[in-house]
Amino acid sequence: MPLYSNLSQMNFELSKEQRSFVDRVDAACTSIRQYEEKCYLEEKFNDRIVPVFGKIGMLGCPISKKYGGLGYDMLTYALAIERIGEEGSSLRTFFSAHTSIGQLVLQGWASEEQKKEYLPDTASGKSVMAFALTEPAAGSDPTSMAMKFEKKGDHFVLKGKKHWIGNGTFAGVMTTYAKDADSGRISAFIVDRDSPGLRTEEMKNKMGLLTVKNAEIYFDNCIVPRKKLLGKLGQGLNIAYSALIDGRLSVAAGAVGVMKDCLSECMAHAKSREQHGSPLAKKQLIQEHIARIAVGIESSRWLVYRAAMARQKLHEYVEGLKQEEREWQTRLDRNNKEYSTLRNKADNLAAIAKFHASNASFEAANRSVQIFGSFGYLKTARVARHFLDSRATIIYEGANEVLELKIASQVLGDSYRTY
Ligand SMILES: Cc1cc2nc3c(=O)[nH]c(=O)nc-3n(C[C@H](O)[C@H](O)[C@H](O)COP(=O)(O)OP(=O)(O)OC[C@H]3O[C@@H](n4cnc5c(N)ncnc54)[C@H](O)[C@@H]3O)c2cc1C
């Protein structure tokens, strides 16, 4: 089975340049740590993300240099996201929405003209991106979406509502997905914030992820010029599903960071806090918690790195195609075996990594709160915020039940697909 072969090709050596980039991400994270914590308690967007991370190029880390990014590979990007995840899934979610399910969708599917229009501005931080797929009645099953579009002269008219859209309150540009009012086929669109008929409202009362802003987005006969169609008519679902490969990878990478932070917080606390005459770290039952968190980190990180490498191979294959092959045909062409093998592998490894790492990080955060006792039951504690935030990672970018079904159908074969 191709998914489990090629272990010999795993090589996680980073170049000096890549290592120094991850060091710059580390310094940026450290510099905003206190402010991020303050913003979390005040439930406000961290307005230092864009200037601080923009300065080191993190807002366009895996985007080609040709379009203003740093042009790093997916493993380097995953390592950067892992470091950001240590500061919390709230901060990491900003990057997942902006880059993983934002810019990378354009890098993979947009025309040359569209890439030039959007990627440099988003890589510099002049504009932030969002991905608007989910609707109140269409979550795990995007095929049931109600949002419609009609073709009218030189533009499309979009009607419908999306919800839970990360960065949606302020993103300058987003991709969204709607059904042809006639044929029912789903297409993808690039929508500018100032499009006539577009309105956003912040979603309130979230349980966690308090520095990232989610929006309800209303498309009230929203006018989208024809040239903002992403890919070809009818390719919307394929585009959305390919975005989710990157989204899952970023959630999984961030989850590794969450667990690392949990471990470091717990070690410091368990070694300094004494009860019954000795440090908590000397108690065997506390050591069980510590050991399980460590196992979560190691078991998740290798899944993430392997999935990142599979995703990179897919990227390199697509980049190596001739322009006319790239012009949307190859990706739908089931006869292109090489493409579909690479895509399936990247898709499945990302699903496995996300499923495992999100569950492991929630478990790690839960164990961490337990080690901290009452001190972990305050939102001012890092472990408490990890607990609240990592709960979301089991729901978004493909709820874990649906990912389990997806993984099972990959193993059993498509005829056993249950969703
Ligand atoms: C914090 C947060 C941020 C988000 N950000 C974005 C964003 O930026 N852009 C965006 O488009 N969306 C976003 N979402 C939406 C997210 O992708 C959806 O919440 C997710 O896909 C699940 O959909 P749902 O919430 O409608 O749950 P449902 O689809 O109603 O699922 C509810 C439960 O039923 C289970 N279930 C569903 N179908 C099956 C099945 N066939 N078999 C077994 N179990 C099943 C699910 O696993 C889940 O446990 C975000 C959500 C959250 C919570």
The ligand as a Tripos MOL2 file, in Angstrom:
@<TRIPOS>MOLECULE
LIG
   53    58     1     0     0
SMALL
NO_CHARGES

@<TRIPOS>ATOM
      1 C1        -13.3330   27.5900   16.1540 C.3       1 LIG1
      2 C2        -13.8200   27.2220   14.7930 C.ar      1 LIG1
      3 C3        -13.2300   27.7950   13.6790 C.ar      1 LIG1
      4 C4        -13.6930   27.4830   12.3900 C.ar      1 LIG1
      5 N1        -13.1400   28.1130   11.3010 N.ar      1 LIG1
      6 C5        -13.6780   27.8910   10.0600 C.ar      1 LIG1
      7 C6        -13.2010   28.6140    8.9170 C.ar      1 LIG1
      8 O1        -12.2670   29.4110    9.0070 O.2       1 LIG1
      9 N2        -13.8010   28.3890    7.7190 N.ar      1 LIG1
     10 C7        -14.8270   27.4970    7.5680 C.ar      1 LIG1
     11 O2        -15.3270   27.3420    6.4490 O.2       1 LIG1
     12 N3        -15.3040   26.7910    8.6430 N.ar      1 LIG1
     13 C8        -14.7540   26.9710    9.8790 C.ar      1 LIG1
     14 N4        -15.2320   26.2800   10.9630 N.ar      1 LIG1
     15 C9        -16.3170   25.3230   10.7820 C.3       1 LIG1
     16 C10       -15.8580   23.8830   10.9360 C.3       1 LIG1
     17 O3        -15.0960   23.4840    9.8220 O.3       1 LIG1
     18 C11       -17.1060   23.0100   11.1710 C.3       1 LIG1
     19 O4        -17.5510   23.3200   12.4680 O.3       1 LIG1
     20 C12       -16.8210   21.5250   11.0510 C.3       1 LIG1
     21 O5        -16.6240   21.1760    9.6960 O.3       1 LIG1
     22 C13       -17.9780   20.6610   11.6140 C.3       1 LIG1
     23 O6        -19.1960   21.0980   11.1090 O.3       1 LIG1
     24 P1        -20.4120   21.4050   12.1240 P.3       1 LIG1
     25 O7        -19.8900   22.2750   13.2050 O.co2     1 LIG1
     26 O8        -21.5330   21.9140   11.3090 O.co2     1 LIG1
     27 O9        -20.7760   20.0060   12.7720 O.3       1 LIG1
     28 P2        -21.6470   18.8280   12.1110 P.3       1 LIG1
     29 O10       -21.2220   18.6100   10.7070 O.co2     1 LIG1
     30 O11       -23.0780   19.0740   12.3990 O.co2     1 LIG1
     31 O12       -21.1460   17.5980   12.9740 O.3       1 LIG1
     32 C14       -21.5580   17.4020   14.3350 C.3       1 LIG1
     33 C15       -20.9840   16.0830   14.8180 C.3       1 LIG1
     34 O13       -21.4640   15.0140   14.0000 O.3       1 LIG1
     35 C16       -20.3700   14.2770   13.4840 C.3       1 LIG1
     36 N5        -20.6990   13.7750   12.1460 N.ar      1 LIG1
     37 C17       -21.0420   14.4820   11.0410 C.ar      1 LIG1
     38 N6        -21.2340   13.6750    9.9910 N.ar      1 LIG1
     39 C18       -20.9920   12.4110   10.4400 C.ar      1 LIG1
     40 C19       -21.0080   11.1270    9.8320 C.ar      1 LIG1
     41 N7        -21.3020   10.9610    8.5380 N.pl3     1 LIG1
     42 N8        -20.7420   10.0530   10.6080 N.ar      1 LIG1
     43 C20       -20.4120   10.2060   11.9140 C.ar      1 LIG1
     44 N9        -20.3720   11.3840   12.5350 N.ar      1 LIG1
     45 C21       -20.6530   12.4790   11.8050 C.ar      1 LIG1
     46 C22       -19.2060   15.2450   13.4640 C.3       1 LIG1
     47 O14       -17.9810   14.5560   13.4880 O.3       1 LIG1
     48 C23       -19.4570   16.0410   14.7200 C.3       1 LIG1
     49 O15       -18.9470   15.3600   15.8330 O.3       1 LIG1
     50 C24       -14.7540   26.5510   12.2490 C.ar      1 LIG1
     51 C25       -15.3210   25.9560   13.3910 C.ar      1 LIG1
     52 C26       -14.8550   26.2740   14.6340 C.ar      1 LIG1
     53 C27       -15.4860   25.6220   15.8390 C.3       1 LIG1
@<TRIPOS>BOND
     1     1     2 1
     2     2     3 ar
     3     2    52 ar
     4     3     4 ar
     5     4     5 ar
     6     4    50 ar
     7     5     6 ar
     8     6     7 ar
     9     6    13 1
    10     7     8 2
    11     7     9 ar
    12     9    10 ar
    13    10    11 2
    14    10    12 ar
    15    12    13 ar
    16    13    14 ar
    17    14    15 1
    18    14    50 ar
    19    15    16 1
    20    16    17 1
    21    16    18 1
    22    18    19 1
    23    18    20 1
    24    20    21 1
    25    20    22 1
    26    22    23 1
    27    23    24 1
    28    24    25 2
    29    24    26 1
    30    24    27 1
    31    27    28 1
    32    28    29 2
    33    28    30 1
    34    28    31 1
    35    31    32 1
    36    32    33 1
    37    33    34 1
    38    33    48 1
    39    34    35 1
    40    35    36 1
    41    35    46 1
    42    36    37 ar
    43    36    45 ar
    44    37    38 ar
    45    38    39 ar
    46    39    40 ar
    47    39    45 ar
    48    40    41 1
    49    40    42 ar
    50    42    43 ar
    51    43    44 ar
    52    44    45 ar
    53    46    47 1
    54    46    48 1
    55    48    49 1
    56    50    51 ar
    57    51    52 ar
    58    52    53 1
@<TRIPOS>SUBSTRUCTURE
     1 LIG1         1 GROUP 0 **** ****
